[in-house]
């Protein structure tokens, strides 16, 4: 099985985030930082890839970005730096067991 970093790439600059997958038929997508409405981090079981769900204005579904994608760690850091995900919650998510952590929080 090919590691995620071999088939999924996330890149970003000051204005936009670009996603690229070479799995299957492959695809490319991009969105503006300013369009991000919510970010969720799903901590997975041991030896599984954690997932970053990015909800953007004008799109019904989220983008799902494997945390171990090429550029994934830098993207995660940029989300926290830009305050699109709370830093304390990021620490809790990274040190907890499996679970879903969203910012802003999802109201019940």
Buried (B, 14 or more C-beta within 10 A) or exposed (E): EEEBBEBBBBBBEEEEBBBBBEEEEEEEEEBEBEBBEBBBBBBBEEEEBBBBBBBBEEEEEBBEBBBBBBBBEEBBEBBBEEEBBBEEBBEBBEEEEEEEBBBEEEEE
